[in-house]
Amino acid sequence: MEHEGLTKKIDAYLEENWETMVNDITTLVRIPSFEELDKAAEGAPFGPGPKEALTAALKLAADMGFQTHDAEGYIGFADFPGTSETQLGIIGHMDVVPAGPGWNFEPYAVTRKDGYLVGRGTLDDKGPSVVALHAMKFWKDLQDEGAVSQFPYTIRFLFGANEESGMADVQYYHKHYEDPAFLFTPDAEFPVCYGEKGGYDGVITSKPIQECARVIAEFEGGAATNAVPGIAHAVVKAEASELPAADRITITEAGAGLARIEAAGKGAHASTPDEGVNAIGLIVDYLLANGLCGADERAFLELDQKLLNHTDGSGIGIKSSDEYFGALTVIGGTIKLEGDRFVQTLDSRFPTSITADEISERLRQLTDEIGGSFENTLLMEPFLVKPDTPVIQALLNAYNEATGEDAKPFTMGGGTYAREFKSGASFGPEKPWIKDPEWVGMMHGPDEGVSEDLLKQSFKIYALTLDKLMQLDLQ
């Protein structure tokens, strides 16, 4: 089909089906699909929420006429058969991070306001997954009408259920199914990302702190390891009226002889920590500056400060960079008191110039010095596909045709499903150079939202992309 005619058909589908897409997004967003391993069951290995969202997504695909399969609740897929068994893949995820505090809108509903959809998952990743699925349906409709021939390759849309907390869904998939010849995920930024930094999560745990030596009665902050926390609070043994004021800090009474210290930072994704202000770090700085800690608490807080105040890793001795990915980043995502120990999680995005073993060794040295411990809880090695390959160029050309831009591919610090497959890329829908209104939150934070116009344009890009990928020799 010639380009102008194809563009008109894409626009017509979008005009006719946009409200259906919004309804489909709403169906998925209503489901609080965060991991709850304590509620895992047969067929629901990540808990009831991810299972319910996976089932709902597969029903949407089945209602569109696709062949669907639920792989024991780990992952599901919908197939659009081609003339060969060679597969092109699209993968989105139906799980989300917990809503967390600070929302001004209902987290598990879609609120439409001023051209935006707000709700947990509207951006990451239920909204983009729905528009990509509809791009697949667009081509199915044309084939059903006889307007185009059957594609040479089968398209398999994979619905993940564990992207946010370990990617055990794709680990299961690899054990039971062959990888597609190429795959993209609508779970990052445009124009197209061909490489991702290594991903490294860990947990710093303090030594046991005796009750008689504790000044800090409560400390909690952050909703996810892989996000700069915008909110944190601590309760300390002190008179609230005697504590000094500080920027971004609010102090109130919390009972007899107790003061509640709340910090208002700024949330950001772990891959772009300079865009945020770490609320846990604000609390730590305040506690140390005002002597609101015992000796063992101070030892932990001083180590935590080195982590939280230096997002390039220099504070904890892991600073590094390379020619492909640039500088390493590291953030502290969540903190809590578990019994008599502080537990701080961290997230690092690392280039090829440092290894995971080197990061682990350094952090264990630091925690050993304070009688604590360190555990590496997640590891993803750096992922790179050359930008001049035909598949990457197909995605890039589809983006540039749909937008009229002359954009170039890039690498990033975020971790997506693309790195888990033999050949893949992350492909939209975010455009970080376009600023949203102040009231629109980012992924993983409160008031997560996405522009309807951005999703509409993404649909057009994905529809064009499928056409271009089908013209390649992937056998």
Buried (B, 14 or more C-beta within 10 A) or exposed (E): EEEEEBBEBBBEBBEEBBEEBBEBBBBBBBBBBBBBEEEBEEEBBBBBBBBBBBBBBBEBBEEBEBEBEBBEBBBBBBBBBBEBEBBBBBBBBBBBBBBBBBBEBBBBEBBEEEEBBBBBBBBBBBBBBBBBBBBBBBBBBBBEEEEBEBBBBBBBBBBBBBBBBBBBBBEBBEEEBEBBBBBBBBBBBBBBBBBBBBBBBBBBBBBEBEEEEBBBBBBBBBBBBBBBBBBBBBBBBBEBEEBEEBEBBEBEEBEEEBBBBBBBBBBBBBBBBEEBBBBBBBBBBBBBEBEBBBEBBBBBBEBBBBBBBBBBBBBBBBBBBBEBBBBBBBBBBBBBBEEBBBBBBBBBBBBBBBBBEBBBEBBBEBBEEBEBBBEBBBBBBBBBBEBEBEBBBBBBBBBBBBBEEEEEBBBBBBBBBBBBBEBBBBBBBBBEEEEBEEEBBBBBBBBBBBBBEBBBBBBBBBBBBBBBBBEBEBE
